[in-house]
Amino acid sequence: MPDCVFGHIVFLISVSLDVTEAVIGGSVVLPCSKHHLKPQDIEVFWRHNDSKIVFDIIKGKNLDTHDQRYKNRVELFTSKNLRRNYSIKLTDLNHADETVDVEKSGPVLSVYIVVPVLVLLFALIANQIIFYLGIKRAQAASFASVSNEEQTTVP
């Protein structure tokens, strides 16, 4: 659960509260912006479980101190920093990335990454059940036609 926390005194963060869907192995943009502050005055800290460093920006510059699990998986929208957009793109998603929280100076705002693995699993199971029932119906129909033939041939 990476967290975006501004190191400025009691400022609000613009955050999208929409549910973001992504697939395992895919990527997702995690929003975080503060439009009326100067980049040199802003410190942004993206964290996972309050301890793992996902991404840090101090005075508008990226510090290369990523936790190993995020190495080569995080991209800052550098071209948008002039508009104070500190959103990151997290790539090569895995199950540990399932829920993401973006924090501000008050309550926690959540942006959820929905991993549709269970939906796929249920679809595969349903497909197998339907296939199995189709085979059983075919066998029952075949058995019924054989039984009818035996009844008509018996004197």
FIVEX-722835 format. One record per residue: x, y, z of N, C-alpha, C in turn; residue in three letters. Coordinates in steps of 0.02 Angstrom, whole numbers, padded with zeros to 5 digits, always signed. Layout:
N
XYZXYZXYZAla/...
***
This chain:
155
+00041-00059+00000+00000+00000+00000+00043+00063+00000Met/+00068+00085-00055+00108+00146-00055+00066+00206-00033Pro/+00098+00250+00005+00065+00311+00028+00102+00371+00001Asp/+00064+00421-00020+00093+00484-00044+00083+00535+00012Cys/+00136+00558+00042+00131+00604+00098+00173+00666+00082Val/+00143+00725+00086+00179+00786+00075+00213+00806+00140Phe/+00276+00827+00136+00313+00849+00194+00305+00923+00206Gly/+00247+00949+00196+00232+01019+00206+00178+01023+00260His/+00175+01076+00297+00129+01081+00354+00057+01087+00330Ile/+00016+01040+00350-00056+01038+00339-00079+01064+00271Val/-00060+01031+00219-00084+01046+00152-00126+00988+00127Phe/-00175+01003+00088-00217+00951+00060-00187+00925-00005Leu/-00204+00865-00023-00180+00833-00084-00240+00821-00129Ile/-00233+00834-00193-00286+00817-00240-00280+00743-00257Ser/-00332+00706-00243-00330+00634-00253-00394+00611-00287Val/-00387+00568-00335-00446+00537-00367-00468+00478-00324Ser/-00532+00476-00307-00557+00421-00267-00589+00366-00308Leu/-00580+00369-00374-00608+00318-00417-00571+00252-00407Asp/-00607+00198-00417-00576+00132-00415-00537+00123-00479Val/-00475+00103-00472-00432+00091-00530-00424+00016-00538Thr/-00441-00009-00596-00433-00081-00608-00369-00093-00647Glu/-00334-00145-00629-00273-00163-00663-00265-00239-00658Ala/-00224-00266-00700-00213-00338-00700-00142-00354-00676Val/-00134-00414-00650-00068-00436-00629-00022-00432-00689Ile/+00036-00402-00679+00084-00393-00733+00074-00327-00771Gly/+00017-00294-00760+00002-00230-00793+00031-00172-00755Gly/+00004-00112-00767+00027-00052-00733-00032-00009-00712Ser/-00019+00039-00667-00072+00083-00643-00040+00150-00623Val/-00079+00204-00633-00057+00270-00612-00087+00285-00544Val/-00046+00304-00496-00068+00322-00429-00064+00398-00423Leu/-00122+00431-00416-00124+00504-00418-00101+00537-00353Pro/-00067+00593-00361-00045+00634-00304-00024+00702-00331Cys/-00059+00755-00311-00040+00821-00337-00055+00876-00286Ser/-00017+00929-00292-00028+00990-00252-00012+01048-00298Lys/-00062+01083-00321-00054+01129-00377-00028+01198-00359His/-00036+01223-00299-00016+01293-00287+00049+01300-00247His/+00088+01247-00240+00152+01253-00206+00209+01251-00256Leu/+00265+01282-00239+00323+01281-00283+00359+01214-00276Lys/+00383+01186-00332+00417+01121-00329+00475+01119-00279Pro/+00511+01175-00272+00568+01175-00226+00547+01174-00152Gln/+00482+01186-00139+00457+01185-00070+00424+01119-00051Asp/+00420+01073-00098+00381+01012-00086+00426+00952-00074Ile/+00405+00912-00025+00435+00847-00013+00379+00796-00018Glu/+00387+00747-00061+00336+00695-00071+00367+00628-00054Val/+00332+00589-00013+00357+00524+00007+00305+00471-00009Phe/+00321+00427-00055+00278+00370-00069+00304+00312-00028Trp/+00260+00282+00013+00280+00228+00058+00232+00169+00051Arg/+00258+00110+00066+00218+00049+00070+00221+00025+00142His/+00163+00019+00174+00159-00001+00244+00201+00044+00290Asn/+00204+00107+00275+00239+00158+00315+00314+00146+00322Asp/+00342+00096+00289+00414+00084+00298+00452+00076+00233Ser/+00425+00039+00185+00460+00027+00123+00458+00089+00079Lys/+00515+00111+00055+00519+00170+00013+00500+00151-00059Ile/+00446+00181-00084+00426+00170-00153+00457+00224-00196Val/+00452+00287-00174+00478+00343-00212+00481+00404-00167Phe/+00535+00443-00170+00542+00504-00131+00561+00562-00177Asp/+00530+00619-00164+00546+00680-00201+00560+00734-00149Ile/+00620+00761-00149+00639+00814-00103+00658+00875-00145Ile/+00624+00931-00132+00636+00994-00169+00634+00983-00245Lys/+00585+00943-00266+00573+00932-00337+00619+00881-00369Gly/+00665+00850-00330+00711+00802-00359+00699+00732-00331Lys/+00704+00682-00375+00695+00613-00356+00757+00588-00319Asn/+00746+00558-00261+00801+00525-00226+00800+00452-00245Leu/+00856+00425-00263+00860+00356-00286+00868+00309-00226Asp/+00815+00304-00185+00818+00263-00124+00760+00213-00122Thr/+00742+00186-00179+00685+00140-00183+00699+00075-00145His/+00646+00047-00117+00650-00021-00090+00660-00068-00149Asp/+00695-00122-00139+00711-00169-00193+00650-00194-00231Gln/+00594-00204-00195+00535-00231-00229+00505-00182-00279Arg/+00524-00118-00275+00499-00068-00321+00551-00046-00372Tyr/+00610-00074-00369+00664-00055-00415+00641-00069-00487Lys/+00649-00020-00530+00630-00024-00601+00555-00034-00612Asn/+00514-00020-00562+00441-00027-00568+00404+00038-00559Arg/+00438+00092-00539+00405+00155-00523+00430+00209-00571Val/+00382+00247-00598+00399+00301-00644+00362+00364-00621Glu/+00398+00418-00611+00368+00482-00593+00349+00519-00657Leu/+00294+00555-00655+00273+00595-00712+00313+00660-00713Phe/+00377+00655-00730+00423+00712-00725+00402+00770-00769Thr/+00374+00757-00827+00354+00812-00871+00297+00852-00841Ser/+00262+00824-00794+00205+00859-00764+00223+00894-00699Lys/+00285+00890-00676+00304+00921-00612+00295+00996-00613Asn/+00298+01026-00672+00287+01098-00675+00216+01115-00652Leu/+00170+01067-00658+00101+01078-00635+00091+01046-00566Arg/+00145+01028-00533+00145+00999-00466+00107+00933-00463Arg/+00117+00893-00513+00087+00826-00514+00141+00776-00495Asn/+00132+00743-00438+00181+00696-00413+00154+00625-00415Tyr/+00109+00613-00463+00082+00546-00473+00138+00500-00496Ser/+00130+00436-00480+00179+00388-00503+00143+00333-00542Ile/+00180+00301-00586+00155+00244-00623+00191+00183-00595Lys/+00153+00135-00569+00180+00073-00542+00169+00019-00594Leu/+00224-00013-00616+00220-00063-00669+00231-00133-00640Thr/+00220-00183-00682+00231-00253-00665+00195-00269-00599Asp/+00130-00255-00597+00091-00263-00536+00089-00336-00513Leu/+00087-00345-00446+00081-00411-00417+00030-00408-00361Asn/+00016-00465-00329-00036-00467-00278-00022-00421-00219His/+00041-00409-00203+00058-00365-00147+00039-00293-00161Ala/+00027-00275-00224+00008-00207-00243-00067-00198-00243Asp/-00105-00244-00217-00178-00245-00225-00213-00183-00200Glu/-00196-00156-00143-00229-00097-00116-00179-00041-00106Thr/-00197+00018-00125-00152+00075-00119-00187+00130-00080Val/-00154+00158-00031-00181+00214+00006-00141+00277-00009Asp/-00176+00332-00016-00143+00397-00024-00162+00437+00038Val/-00112+00456+00077-00126+00491+00140-00120+00566+00132Glu/-00157+00601+00173-00150+00674+00180-00146+00689+00254Lys/-00153+00751+00274-00144+00769+00344-00204+00750+00388Ser/-00254+00719+00360-00312+00699+00399-00328+00626+00385Gly/-00391+00612+00369-00411+00544+00356-00377+00515+00295Pro/-00375+00450+00291-00344+00415+00235-00392+00413+00176Val/-00368+00432+00118-00406+00426+00056-00380+00365+00020Leu/-00423+00322-00004-00400+00260-00035-00412+00258-00109Ser/-00364+00232-00145-00370+00217-00216-00357+00143-00221Val/-00406+00105-00244-00400+00033-00245-00381+00007-00314Tyr/-00334-00039-00315-00318-00075-00375-00353-00142-00370Ile/-00401-00154-00412-00440-00216-00410-00405-00267-00453Val/-00385-00322-00423-00351-00375-00459-00403-00428-00477Val/-00418-00435-00542-00472-00479-00563-00453-00553-00567Pro/-00408-00575-00524-00387-00645-00526-00444-00691-00505Val/-00482-00672-00452-00537-00714-00430-00591-00720-00482Leu/-00605-00666-00518-00655-00668-00571-00635-00718-00624Val/-00571-00716-00642-00546-00763-00692-00551-00835-00666Leu/-00534-00845-00602-00538-00912-00573-00610-00937-00573Leu/-00658-00895-00553-00728-00915-00553-00752-00930-00624Phe/-00730-00892-00673-00749-00904-00742-00723-00972-00766Ala/-00662-00988-00748-00633-01053-00767-00671-01110-00734Leu/-00687-01103-00671-00725-01155-00636-00794-01163-00666Ile/-00829-01108-00680-00895-01111-00711-00891-01144-00779Ala/-00840-01128-00817-00831-01158-00883-00823-01234-00877Asn/-00784-01257-00828-00774-01328-00818-00839-01362-00797Gln/-00877-01330-00754-00941-01359-00732-00989-01365-00791Ile/-00994-01313-00831-01039-01314-00890-01016-01369-00938Ile/-00951-01374-00949-00924-01426-00993-00941-01495-00967Phe/-00932-01506-00901-00946-01570-00869-01021-01587-00875Tyr/-01064-01538-00862-01136-01550-00867-01156-01566-00939Leu/-01124-01534-00987-01138-01549-01058-01120-01620-01075Gly/-01063-01644-01050-01043-01714-01061-01093-01761-01029Ile/-01114-01747-00968-01162-01790-00933-01229-01792-00970Lys/-01251-01735-00996-01314-01735-01034-01307-01776-01097Arg/-01251-01770-01131-01240-01809-01192-01238-01883-01176Ala/-01206-01901-01120-01205-01972-01100-01274-01996-01082Gln/-01313-01955-01048-01381-01974-01029-01425-01983-01091Ala/-01418-01938-01140-01457-01944-01202-01436-02006-01240Ala/-01372-02020-01241-01347-02080-01275-01373-02143-01241Ser/-01372-02143-01175-01397-02200-01137-01471-02209-01148Phe/-01509-02155-01151-01581-02159-01162-01597-02187-01231Ala/-01560-02167-01282-01573-02194-01349-01555-02267-01354Ser/-01502-02289-01319-01484-02360-01318-01537-02399-01282Val/-01564-02374-01227-01617-02408-01190-01680-02414-01232Ser/-01698-02363-01269-01756-02365-01313-01748-02417-01368Asn/-01688-02422-01396-01675-02471-01448-01682-02542-01420Glu/-01657-02554-01359-01661-02620-01329-01734-02638-01315Glu/-01775-02590-01295-01845-02604-01280-01883-02620-01344Gln/-01867-02590-01399-01903-02603-01461-01882-02668-01494Thr/-01822-02693-01479-01799-02755-01510-01816-02816-01469Thr/-01836-02809-01408-01853-02866-01366-01923-02891-01386Val/-01929-02959-01401-01994-02987-01423-02045-02991-01368Pro/
***
